[in-house]
Amino acid sequence: MITDPAFTVTPWSLRESELNLELLPQSESVFALSNGHIGWRGNLDEGEPNGLPGSYLNGLYELHPLPYAEAGYGYPESGQTVINVTNGKLIRLLVDDEPFDLRYGTVRSHERELDLRAGVLRRTCEWVSPAGRAVRVRSTRMVSFRQRAVAAIAYEVEPLGDQVRVVVQSELAANEELPRIPGDPRVAAALESPLQPEERFAEGTRLRLIHSTTRSGLRVAAAADHRVAGPIGTTQLSSESSEDVSRLTITSVLEAGQRLRLEKFVSYGWSATRSLPALRDQADAALVGARDTGWTGLLDQQREYLDDFWERADVEVDGDTEVQQAVRFGLFHVLQTGARAEERAIPAKGLTGSGYDGHTFWDAETFVLPLLSFTAPKAAAEVLRWRRNMLPAARDRARQLGLEGATFPWRTINGEEASGYWPAGTAAFHINADIADAVVRYVATTGDDAFERDTGLELLVETARLWRSLGHHDHAGAFHIDGVTGPDEYSAISDDNVFTNLMAQANLVAAADAAERHPRHAAALGVTDEETAAWRDAAAAMTLPYNDDLGVHEQSAGYTRHQMWDFAATDPDHYPLMLHYPYFDLYRKQVVKQADLALAMYLRGDAFTAEQKFRNFAYYEPITVRDSSLSAYCQSVIAAEVGHLQLAYDYLGESALMDLEDLENNARDGLHIAALAGTWTALVAGLGGMRLFHGESIRFAPRLPDALSRIAFRLLFRGRRLKVEVHRMSATYTLAHGDPLEILHYGKPFTLTQDAPVTRSLPDLPARPHPAQPPGRPPLRRPHQS
């Protein structure tokens, strides 16, 4: 996107200076607004033209059958797909009876701006109709962070020259026609007319539609109210409704210098259990609150919310304007995804599109929650509470698979497994340890003991029980976890995947430790001393495959004995490999889709020596093709740790620009939320060298590539607000708020207080030979920028 001349690189916004209809699907994703509960794609106000209409409510879905050529025990019977709910964005305009449609007439100018500090999408357009009537249209759109169920639009029309007669139609519209996009299996299937009408209403300036889904049994209400200001005597209002459309129509005659202004307040609610009257009242009540606050009040609330967020979460990058813009863009969208999710999941595409069917995966806990734990911890806790609420389904799945504890789904919306491809779905058991890791990290970051006791403990216990039943001790006492799929989706059904084993090991120890800290609550879950001892035994005996001849860890047992993929014979156009080669061939070769062992070295860095990290990274780099947006960030982190700073910087750029440059050619379906979060991690944990230290403090080992003169980032840690500022030769640590804290700089502890910042010098890094990447697959080298 930012390589298109219409997009400018600015530090606090994403601005498009002219409309490119070819880029509409991508721009709708990057201009999307949400708050974790409501999601509105950045469609044009008038609805057409569009790439993908999108209005979403987190957790609202429809079921569809999962067909199989051959049935098998334990296969999921139905899948879940996020649906496009009632569209409250629509404001259509007619100018002297001609539709305001940018495909016709003349567009003199068109600008849109996503303001990352104000939390709004602004649009200004000057248009001349085919009949020669000129108007200026301005709109500002927001989805409220403060008022969870509310979104709003301010819309203005003014003539540019002669008198014009205008008609504005503000609508709620359900069951919009969606495009069918063939080819890429990651694109969600479009469900036709998923909403069945239950109630319609239009009276005065108020509109409402209530629908329900056919299979999932969910009910959704959308309501709207308006304030209208136009010339007295010529401005008239009327309203009407049908099963799928509720409309307010405003007509007015505008003289030169006059304007017609519309303020539209929209509210949503959905439920699987609430009655129609109750849901109606819920939507109406939210609407009353929005009207009482008013448009200006909503803007003020939005700015106050974001001012507080940026004060505790901003990242500054001196030396690369594109990465500076991208990291703030990413922070904003990650916040939008989780801010008001409140016991709902974080989908892989957030609420910016229907990609991946709106499912959440393991990357929510592994990639997104670390960022939220340090910047918006309440949001991280809510996602984990959703996982706790899904435990009944996870326990049922474990029983179905003949296992103890809980088996969380690979991909889901409602807590049930929705992946029909079991080698990449069911066998990817590591998601259970990823959830446990997120619990441990959240508690370590916040010190929230009550959360650990009331929510985290049960998640840790049930996932530990899974590992103890899934794995086994061999005759020599070593503990193995066989037949699983790790993060690398080009390997499947492997024995002793190092990532899985290390994460399971940490899960087992964490569960035993938490049970000891909360004995009464652990006893209520049936935990015994014998069980915790078994967990500790398994963790202590965990197998970590290692090739002594090569001096590297194996991604899984026997992996380094596999045949190498023939990279030289692979056409550059055949990436991603999964769309051009059979998985059978990929599974038995040494080729890595997404960094597997590198991620293990980041999340479980305590399990590797510095030399092992260097050698492992050098071995796996030449076979890692990054056919996944989840790869570049952790490669950046480890590249920085082992001293390859330019490479770390290059991978940082790839993660940062994943959607802004549409590197995987699927930003049309929504943004890659994990990659956006990974940009923050690449800066903070990679170049900033931040790691948790024994769960009670944090340590830093910062370093900068030559292209950057300075980075600075802010964090929340156990009620304290920290700022870390890294220059070429030094790092400065500032405690902006909170009690004194002991932190470590390159392993040396010091106590930080509010009295004064502490500055420490950066040591020289040893020179290392540059590792290779697969032919044609190195990251794009980041240029030196002033």
C-alpha positions in Angstrom: 0.0 0.0 0.0 2.6 2.6 1.0 4.5 1.9 -2.2 1.5 3.3 -4.1 2.0 7.0 -4.8 -1.4 7.7 -3.2 -0.2 6.7 0.2 2.1 9.0 2.2 4.4 7.9 5.0 3.5 9.9 8.1 4.3 9.0 11.8 0.7 9.2 13.2 -1.7 8.4 10.4 -2.2 6.4 7.2 -3.2 8.8 4.5 -4.5 8.1 1.0 -4.4 11.2 -1.3 -6.4 9.8 -4.2 -8.7 6.8 -4.7 -7.4 3.8 -6.5 -10.3 1.4 -7.2 -7.9 -1.5 -7.9 -6.7 -1.2 -4.3 -10.2 -1.0 -2.7 -10.1 -4.5 -1.1 -6.7 -3.8 0.6 -7.6 -0.3 1.6 -10.8 -1.5 3.2 -8.7 -3.7 5.5 -6.1 -1.1 6.4 -8.7 1.5 7.0 -10.9 -0.8 9.2 -12.1 0.4 12.6 -13.0 -1.9 15.5 -12.9 -2.1 19.3 -12.7 -5.8 19.7 -16.5 -6.1 19.8 -17.6 -4.3 16.7 -15.6 -4.3 13.4 -16.3 -2.1 10.4 -14.2 -2.5 7.3 -13.1 0.7 5.6 -15.8 0.5 2.9 -16.8 3.8 1.2 -19.7 5.4 2.9 -22.0 4.9 0.0 -21.3 1.1 0.0 -20.3 0.9 -3.7 -17.9 0.2 -5.3 -16.4 -2.2 -2.8 -14.0 -5.1 -2.5 -15.5 -6.9 0.4 -18.4 -5.5 2.5 -17.7 -6.1 6.1 -19.5 -5.5 9.4 -18.6 -8.0 12.1 -19.4 -8.8 15.7 -16.8 -10.7 17.6 -18.0 -14.2 18.2 -21.0 -14.1 15.9 -20.8 -16.9 13.4 -22.8 -19.4 11.3 -22.2 -23.1 11.2 -21.6 -25.0 8.0 -21.0 -28.7 7.3 -17.4 -30.0 6.8 -17.6 -32.6 4.0 -15.1 -35.5 3.9 -14.3 -37.8 1.1 -13.7 -40.5 3.7 -15.1 -40.3 7.2 -12.9 -40.8 10.2 -13.3 -41.0 14.0 -12.9 -37.6 15.7 -13.3 -35.5 12.6 -15.1 -32.2 13.3 -18.6 -32.4 11.9 -19.2 -28.7 11.3 -17.2 -25.5 10.8 -17.8 -22.0 11.9 -17.6 -18.9 9.7 -17.8 -15.3 10.7 -20.7 -13.6 9.0 -21.2 -10.1 7.6 -23.8 -8.7 10.0 -26.1 -5.7 9.5 -24.3 -2.9 7.9 -24.7 0.4 9.8 -22.1 2.3 7.7 -24.2 2.9 4.7 -25.0 6.5 3.8 -26.0 6.9 0.2 -26.2 10.3 -1.6 -28.0 11.5 -4.7 -27.2 14.8 -6.3 -30.0 16.1 -8.4 -31.2 12.5 -8.6 -27.8 11.1 -9.8 -26.1 8.6 -7.4 -22.9 9.7 -5.8 -20.8 6.9 -7.3 -17.1 7.4 -7.9 -17.1 5.2 -10.9 -19.0 7.9 -12.8 -18.7 11.6 -13.2 -15.4 13.3 -12.2 -13.5 12.9 -9.0 -11.7 16.2 -8.5 -10.1 15.0 -5.2 -10.4 12.2 -2.8 -8.5 11.7 0.5 -8.9 9.3 3.4 -6.9 9.4 6.6 -6.8 6.8 9.5 -5.8 9.0 12.4 -4.0 6.8 15.0 -4.2 9.3 17.8 -7.9 10.4 17.3 -9.0 6.8 16.4 -11.2 7.9 13.5 -11.3 7.5 9.7 -11.7 10.8 7.8 -12.7 11.2 4.2 -13.0 14.2 2.0 -14.1 14.1 -1.6 -14.9 16.6 -4.3 -17.0 15.2 -7.1 -18.8 16.4 -10.2 -21.8 14.5 -11.4 -22.2 13.5 -15.0 -24.7 16.4 -15.2 -22.0 18.8 -14.0 -23.2 19.3 -10.4 -20.3 19.7 -8.0 -20.3 18.8 -4.3 -17.9 18.3 -1.5 -18.5 15.3 0.9 -16.8 15.0 4.2 -17.2 12.1 6.6 -15.7 11.0 9.9 -16.2 7.5 11.2 -15.4 5.9 14.5 -16.0 2.7 16.5 -16.0 3.7 20.2 -13.5 2.3 22.6 -15.4 3.8 25.6 -18.9 2.7 24.6 -18.5 -0.9 23.5 -21.7 -1.4 21.5 -21.5 1.9 19.6 -20.1 3.2 16.3 -20.9 6.6 14.8 -20.5 8.7 11.6 -20.6 12.4 10.9 -21.4 13.1 7.3 -21.6 16.5 5.5 -22.6 17.6 2.0 -22.1 21.0 0.5 -22.4 22.4 -3.0 -19.5 23.7 -4.9 -21.2 26.4 -7.0 -24.8 26.3 -8.0 -27.8 25.2 -6.0 -28.2 21.4 -5.7 -31.0 19.2 -4.5 -29.6 16.3 -2.5 -31.0 13.1 -1.1 -29.2 11.3 1.7 -30.2 7.7 2.6 -28.9 6.4 5.9 -29.4 2.7 6.1 -29.2 -0.5 8.2 -28.8 -3.3 5.6 -28.6 -7.0 6.2 -27.6 -9.9 3.9 -25.5 -7.8 1.6 -24.2 -9.6 -1.5 -20.7 -10.7 -1.0 -18.1 -11.4 -3.7 -16.9 -14.9 -4.4 -13.1 -15.1 -4.4 -11.7 -18.4 -5.8 -8.3 -19.9 -5.4 -6.8 -19.1 -2.0 -8.0 -21.6 0.6 -7.4 -19.1 3.3 -10.3 -16.9 2.0 -13.5 -17.4 4.0 -16.4 -19.0 2.2 -19.2 -16.5 1.5 -22.4 -17.6 3.2 -25.5 -16.4 1.3 -28.2 -14.7 3.3 -27.1 -16.0 6.7 -29.5 -13.7 8.7 -33.2 -14.5 9.0 -35.4 -11.5 9.7 -37.2 -11.3 13.1 -38.1 -7.6 13.5 -37.9 -4.3 11.6 -38.5 -0.8 12.7 -38.3 2.7 11.4 -39.8 5.7 13.0 -38.7 9.3 12.9 -34.9 9.3 13.0 -34.7 5.8 14.6 -34.0 2.6 12.8 -33.7 -1.0 14.0 -33.3 -4.5 12.5 -33.2 -7.8 14.4 -32.2 -11.0 12.7 -31.1 -14.5 13.8 -28.8 -17.2 12.3 -30.3 -20.4 11.0 -27.8 -23.0 12.3 -25.9 -21.4 15.1 -29.0 -20.0 16.7 -27.6 -16.5 17.4 -29.7 -13.4 17.5 -28.3 -10.0 16.4 -29.8 -6.5 16.8 -28.7 -3.3 15.0 -30.1 0.1 15.8 -29.4 3.6 14.6 -30.5 7.1 15.5 -29.6 10.4 13.8 -29.2 14.1 14.3 -29.8 16.2 11.1 -28.9 19.8 10.5 -29.8 21.5 7.2 -31.4 24.5 5.7 -34.7 25.2 7.5 -37.7 24.8 5.2 -36.1 22.7 2.5 -34.8 19.8 4.7 -37.3 16.9 5.0 -37.1 13.5 6.7 -38.9 10.2 6.2 -38.2 6.6 7.3 -39.2 3.2 6.1 -38.2 -0.5 6.7 -38.4 -3.9 5.1 -37.0 -7.3 6.2 -33.4 -6.5 5.4 -33.3 -2.7 5.1 -34.3 0.1 7.5 -33.8 3.5 6.0 -33.9 7.2 6.9 -34.2 9.5 3.9 -33.3 13.2 4.1 -34.0 15.6 1.2 -32.7 19.1 1.1 -32.0 22.0 -1.3 -28.6 23.5 -0.7 -27.6 26.9 -1.8 -23.9 28.0 -2.2 -22.4 28.1 1.3 -25.0 25.8 2.9 -24.4 22.3 4.2 -26.4 19.3 5.1 -25.0 17.5 8.2 -25.9 14.1 9.5 -24.7 12.5 12.7 -25.4 8.8 12.8 -25.2 6.7 15.9 -25.2 2.9 15.5 -25.5 0.2 18.2 -25.2 -3.5 18.1 -25.9 -6.4 20.3 -26.0 -10.2 19.9 -26.7 -13.2 22.1 -27.2 -16.9 22.0 -29.6 -16.9 24.9 -31.3 -13.5 25.3 -34.9 -13.0 24.1 -35.8 -10.7 21.2 -37.3 -8.0 23.5 -34.2 -8.1 25.8 -31.9 -7.7 22.8 -34.0 -4.9 21.4 -33.8 -3.1 24.7 -30.1 -3.6 24.9 -29.4 -2.1 21.5 -31.8 0.8 22.2 -30.2 1.5 25.5 -26.7 1.7 24.0 -28.1 4.1 21.4 -29.6 6.4 24.0 -26.2 6.5 25.7 -24.5 7.4 22.5 -27.0 10.2 21.7 -26.6 11.6 25.2 -22.8 11.7 24.8 -23.2 13.3 21.4 -20.8 13.3 18.5 -18.3 15.7 20.1 -18.4 13.8 23.3 -17.7 10.5 21.6 -14.7 12.1 19.8 -13.4 13.4 23.1 -13.8 10.0 24.8 -11.9 8.3 21.9 -9.0 10.8 22.1 -8.7 10.4 25.8 -8.7 6.6 25.6 -5.9 6.7 22.9 -3.9 9.4 24.7 -3.7 7.0 27.7 -2.8 4.1 25.4 0.0 5.8 23.6 1.4 7.2 26.8 2.0 3.6 28.0 2.6 1.8 24.6 4.2 4.1 22.0 7.3 3.0 20.1 9.6 5.6 18.5 11.9 4.7 15.6 14.5 7.2 14.4 16.0 6.4 11.1 13.2 4.6 9.3 10.0 6.5 8.6 8.2 3.5 7.1 8.8 1.3 10.1 7.9 4.2 12.4 4.5 4.5 10.7 4.1 0.7 10.5 4.7 0.0 14.2 2.2 2.6 15.3 -0.3 1.3 12.7 0.3 -2.2 14.1 -0.2 -1.1 17.7 -3.4 0.6 16.8 -4.9 -2.4 15.0 -3.8 -4.8 17.7 -5.5 -2.5 20.3 -8.6 -2.4 18.1 -8.7 -6.2 18.0 -8.6 -6.7 21.8 -9.6 -3.5 23.6 -13.2 -4.4 24.2 -13.3 -8.1 23.2 -14.3 -8.9 26.8 -14.3 -12.7 27.1 -14.1 -13.2 23.3 -11.3 -14.4 21.1 -8.8 -12.5 19.0 -9.3 -13.7 15.4 -6.3 -14.1 13.2 -7.6 -11.2 11.0 -9.1 -9.3 13.9 -12.4 -7.7 12.8 -10.9 -6.3 9.6 -12.0 -9.0 7.2 -13.4 -12.5 6.8 -10.0 -14.3 6.1 -9.5 -17.6 7.9 -13.3 -17.7 8.4 -12.8 -15.4 11.3 -11.1 -18.1 13.4 -8.7 -17.6 16.2 -5.5 -19.7 16.3 -2.5 -20.2 18.6 -1.0 -17.0 17.4 -3.5 -15.0 19.5 -1.7 -16.3 22.7 1.8 -16.5 21.3 2.0 -13.3 19.2 -0.7 -10.9 20.3 -1.1 -11.4 24.1 2.5 -10.6 25.0 2.0 -7.2 23.4 -1.3 -6.7 25.2 0.1 -7.9 28.5 2.7 -5.1 28.4 0.4 -2.4 27.0 -3.3 -3.2 27.6 -3.3 -6.0 30.2 -7.0 -6.0 30.9 -7.5 -7.0 27.2 -5.1 -9.9 27.6 -6.9 -11.2 30.7 -10.2 -11.1 28.9 -8.9 -13.3 26.0 -7.6 -15.8 28.6 -11.0 -15.7 30.4 -12.6 -16.7 27.1 -10.3 -19.7 26.9 -11.3 -20.6 30.4 -14.9 -20.4 29.4 -14.2 -22.8 26.5 -12.8 -25.4 28.8 -15.9 -27.6 28.7 -15.6 -28.0 24.9 -11.8 -28.6 25.3 -12.4 -31.3 27.9 -14.9 -33.0 25.6 -12.4 -32.9 22.8 -9.8 -34.5 25.0 -12.1 -37.3 26.0 -13.0 -37.8 22.3 -9.3 -38.2 21.6 -8.7 -40.6 24.5 -6.8 -38.0 26.5 -7.0 -36.4 29.9 -7.3 -32.7 30.7 -8.3 -30.3 27.9 -7.5 -30.3 24.2 -8.0 -26.8 22.8 -8.9 -26.4 19.1 -6.5 -25.5 16.4 -8.9 -23.1 14.9 -12.3 -22.0 16.3 -14.8 -19.3 17.0 -17.0 -21.0 19.5 -14.5 -23.3 21.2 -15.1 -26.4 19.1 -12.5 -27.6 16.6 -13.2 -26.3 13.1 -10.2 -27.7 11.2 -11.0 -30.7 9.0 -7.3 -31.3 8.3 -6.1 -33.2 11.3 -2.3 -33.3 10.7 -2.2 -29.5 10.9 -5.2 -29.2 13.2 -5.8 -31.9 15.8 -2.1 -32.9 15.9 -0.9 -29.4 16.6 -1.2 -29.9 20.3 1.2 -27.1 21.1 -1.7 -24.7 21.2 -2.4 -26.0 24.7 1.0 -25.1 26.0 0.8 -21.8 24.1 -2.3 -20.9 26.1 -0.5 -21.9 29.3 2.5 -19.8 28.3 0.2 -16.8 27.8 -1.2 -17.3 31.3 2.3 -17.4 32.9 3.4 -14.3 30.9 0.3 -12.4 31.8 0.7 -13.1 35.5 4.5 -12.4 35.5 3.9 -9.1 33.7 1.0 -7.9 35.8 1.5 -9.7 39.2 -2.2 -10.5 39.0 -2.4 -13.3 41.6 -6.2 -13.2 41.7 -6.3 -13.9 38.0 -3.9 -16.8 38.4 -6.0 -18.3 41.2 -9.4 -17.8 39.7 -8.7 -18.3 36.0 -5.1 -19.2 35.2 -4.8 -22.1 37.5 -7.6 -24.1 35.9 -6.1 -23.5 32.4 -2.6 -24.6 33.7 -3.9 -27.7 35.4 -6.0 -29.0 32.5 -3.3 -28.4 29.9 -0.7 -30.1 32.2 -3.0 -33.1 32.4 -3.1 -33.3 28.6 0.7 -33.4 28.3 1.0 -36.1 31.0 -1.5 -38.3 29.1 -0.3 -37.5 25.6 3.4 -38.2 26.4 5.1 -41.2 27.8 8.3 -42.3 29.6 10.4 -44.8 27.7 12.3 -47.7 29.3 15.2 -45.4 30.3 12.9 -42.8 31.9 13.0 -40.1 29.2 9.7 -38.4 28.5 8.5 -38.3 24.8 5.6 -36.6 23.1 5.2 -38.4 19.8 3.0 -37.9 16.7 2.5 -34.1 16.9 2.7 -31.1 14.6 4.8 -28.1 15.7 4.5 -24.5 14.5 6.2 -25.4 11.2 3.2 -26.5 9.0 5.6 -28.1 6.5 6.2 -30.8 9.0 3.6 -33.0 10.6 3.1 -35.9 12.9 6.6 -35.8 14.2 8.1 -37.2 17.4 9.5 -34.9 20.0 9.1 -31.6 18.3 11.5 -29.3 20.3 9.1 -26.4 20.4 6.2 -28.6 21.6 8.3 -30.4 24.2 9.9 -27.2 25.6 6.5 -25.4 25.8 4.9 -28.5 27.4 7.8 -28.7 29.9 7.2 -25.1 31.0 3.5 -25.8 31.1 4.0 -28.8 33.5 6.3 -26.9 35.8 4.0 -23.8 35.8 1.0 -25.9 36.7 2.8 -27.6 39.6 4.1 -24.3 40.9 0.6 -22.7 40.7 -1.0 -25.6 42.4 1.4 -25.2 45.3 0.7 -21.4 45.5 -3.1 -22.1 45.6 -3.5 -25.4 47.3 -7.2 -25.0 48.2 -8.2 -24.1 44.7 -6.0 -26.8 43.2 -7.6 -29.3 45.5 -11.0 -28.2 44.2 -9.8 -29.2 40.8 -8.8 -32.6 42.0 -5.1 -31.9 42.0 -3.0 -34.2 44.3 0.6 -34.2 45.4 1.1 -37.3 43.4 -0.2 -35.6 40.2 2.1 -32.6 40.6 5.0 -34.9 41.2 4.2 -36.7 38.0 4.2 -33.4 36.1 7.6 -32.4 37.5 9.0 -35.8 36.7 7.8 -35.5 33.1 9.2 -32.0 32.8 12.6 -33.0 34.1 12.8 -36.0 31.8 11.6 -34.1 28.6 13.4 -35.2 25.5 15.1 -32.6 23.3 16.5 -34.1 20.1 20.0 -33.0 19.3 22.3 -33.9 16.4 25.8 -34.3 17.9 27.4 -34.5 14.4 26.0 -31.2 13.3 26.0 -29.6 16.7 22.4 -28.4 16.4 19.0 -29.2 17.9 16.7 -31.1 15.6 13.3 -29.5 14.9 11.9 -32.9 15.8 13.4 -36.4 16.2 15.3 -37.4 13.0 14.5 -34.1 11.2 18.1 -33.5 10.1 18.2 -36.9 8.4 15.4 -35.9 6.0 16.2 -35.1 2.4 16.8 -31.4 1.8 14.2 -29.6 -0.3 15.5 -28.8 -3.8 15.4 -25.0 -3.6 17.5 -24.5 -6.7 14.8 -26.3 -8.8 11.9 -24.4 -7.2 10.4 -21.7 -9.4 10.2 -18.3 -7.5 6.5 -18.1 -8.5 5.9 -21.4 -6.6 5.9 -19.8 -3.2 4.0 -20.3 -1.0 4.9 -24.0 -1.5 1.7 -25.3 0.0 -0.2 -23.9 -3.1 2.1 -25.7 -5.6 3.3 -28.9 -4.0 1.6 -31.7 -2.1 1.9 -31.7 1.7 3.1 -35.3 1.5 6.3 -34.0 -0.3 6.7 -31.1 2.0 6.3 -33.2 5.2 9.3 -35.5 4.3 11.8 -32.8 3.3 13.9 -30.3 5.2 12.0 -27.1 4.4 10.4 -24.9 7.0 7.3 -22.8 6.4 7.6 -20.7 9.6 10.4 -20.5 12.0 9.8 -23.3 14.5 13.0 -23.8 16.4 13.8 -20.0 16.3 10.5 -19.4 18.1 11.4 -22.0 20.7 14.7 -20.3 21.2 12.9 -17.0 21.8 10.1 -18.3 24.1 12.3 -20.8 25.9 15.6 -19.1 25.6 16.6 -20.5 29.0 16.8 -24.0 27.5 19.7 -23.0 25.0 23.2 -21.8 25.4 24.3 -18.7 23.4 26.4 -21.0 21.2 23.5 -23.3 20.6 21.3 -20.4 19.5 23.9 -19.2 17.1 24.5 -22.7 15.5 20.8 -23.5 15.4 20.0 -20.2 13.7 22.7 -20.7 11.1 21.4 -24.2 10.3 17.7 -23.4 10.0 18.0 -20.1 8.2 18.9 -21.6 4.8 15.8 -23.9 4.8 13.2 -21.4 6.2 11.1 -20.1 3.3 8.7 -17.9 5.4 5.5 -18.9 3.6 3.8 -17.6 6.7 3.4 -14.1 8.1 4.2 -15.6 11.5 7.9 -16.2 10.7 9.7 -13.0 10.2 9.2 -11.5 13.6 10.8 -14.4 15.6 13.6 -14.7 13.0 14.2 -11.0 13.7 14.3 -11.5 17.4 16.8 -14.4 17.3 18.9 -12.7 14.6 19.3 -9.7 16.9 20.2 -11.9 19.8 22.9 -13.8 18.0 24.4 -10.6 16.5 23.0 -10.4 12.9 21.6 -6.8 13.3 21.1 -6.0 9.7 19.2 -9.3 9.2 17.2 -8.6 12.3 16.3 -5.2 10.8 15.4 -6.7 7.5 13.0 -9.2 9.1 11.6 -6.4 11.2 10.8 -4.5 8.0 9.1 -7.5 6.6 6.9 -8.0 9.6 6.1 -4.3 9.8 5.1 -4.0 6.2 3.3 -7.3 5.9 -0.1 -5.6 5.2 1.0 -2.1 4.3 2.8 -3.5 1.3 0.5 -6.6 1.1 3.5 -8.9 1.0 1.4 -12.1 1.0 -1.2 -10.8 -1.5 -4.1 -11.4 0.8 -4.6 -8.2 2.8 -7.9 -8.0 0.9 -9.3 -10.5 3.4 -8.2 -8.6 6.5 -5.0 -7.7 8.3 -2.4 -10.2 9.8 -2.9 -9.2 13.4 -0.1 -11.5 14.6 2.4 -10.0 12.2 1.4 -6.6 13.4 2.0 -7.6 17.0 5.2 -9.3 15.9 6.5 -5.9 14.7 6.3 -4.7 18.3 8.1 -7.8 19.5 10.8 -7.5 16.9 11.6 -4.0 18.2 11.1 -4.5 21.9 12.3 -8.1 22.4 14.6 -8.1 19.3 16.4 -4.8 19.1 15.5 -3.9 22.7 16.5 -7.4 23.9 13.7 -7.5 26.5 13.0 -10.8 28.3 11.2 -11.7 31.5 13.6 -12.6 34.3 12.5 -15.4 36.7 8.9 -14.1 36.3 9.4 -11.2 38.7 11.6 -8.7 36.7 12.7 -8.0 33.2 16.1 -7.8 31.6 17.3 -5.9 28.5 20.2 -6.4 26.1 19.5 -3.7 23.5 21.4 -3.2 20.2 20.7 -1.2 17.0 21.5 -1.8 13.4 23.5 0.9 11.6 20.4 2.3 9.9 18.7 3.3 13.1 20.0 6.0 15.4 17.4 5.5 18.2 14.4 3.5 19.3 12.3 4.1 22.4 9.5 2.1 23.8 7.1 2.3 26.7 5.8 -0.6 28.8 3.6 -1.5 31.7 5.1 -3.9 34.2 3.5 -4.8 37.5 1.8 -1.5 38.0 4.9 0.5 36.8 5.3 2.6 33.7 8.7 2.2 32.1 10.4 3.9 29.2 13.5 2.4 27.5 15.5 4.6 25.1 18.2 3.0 23.0 20.9 4.9 21.2 23.9 3.5 19.2 26.2 3.4 22.3 23.9 3.5 25.3 20.5 2.8 26.7 18.5 4.9 29.2 15.9 3.5 31.5 13.2 5.7 33.0 10.6 4.8 35.6 7.7 7.2 34.9 5.4 5.8 37.6 5.4 3.1 40.3 7.6 1.6 43.0 11.4 1.0 42.5 12.2 -2.0 40.3 15.3 -4.1 39.8 16.0 -4.7 36.2 19.0 -6.1 34.4 21.1 -4.6 31.6 23.2 -7.2 29.9 22.9 -9.4 33.0 24.0 -6.7 35.4 21.2 -5.7 37.9 20.4 -2.2 39.1 17.5 -0.6 40.8 15.4 1.9 38.9 13.4 4.6 40.7 11.4 7.6 39.8 14.2 9.9 41.1 16.4 9.7 38.0 16.8 7.8 34.7 19.7 5.3 34.5 22.0 5.2 31.5 24.2 2.2 30.6 26.6 1.7 27.8 26.1 -1.0 25.1 28.9 -3.6 24.7 30.4 -4.4 21.4 28.9 -7.4 19.7 31.2 -10.2 18.3 31.3 -10.4 14.5 29.4 -13.4 13.1 29.4 -14.9 9.6 26.2 -13.9 7.9 23.7 -16.9 7.6 22.2 -17.8 4.2 18.6 -18.0 3.3 16.9 -20.2 0.6 17.6 -19.0 -2.9 15.2 -16.1 -3.7 13.9 -16.0 -0.2 16.0 -13.5 1.8 14.1 -10.6 3.3 14.1 -7.4 1.4 17.1 -5.4 2.7 16.0 -2.3 4.6 17.8 0.8 3.2 19.6 3.3 5.3 17.2 6.3 5.8 17.9 9.7 7.1 
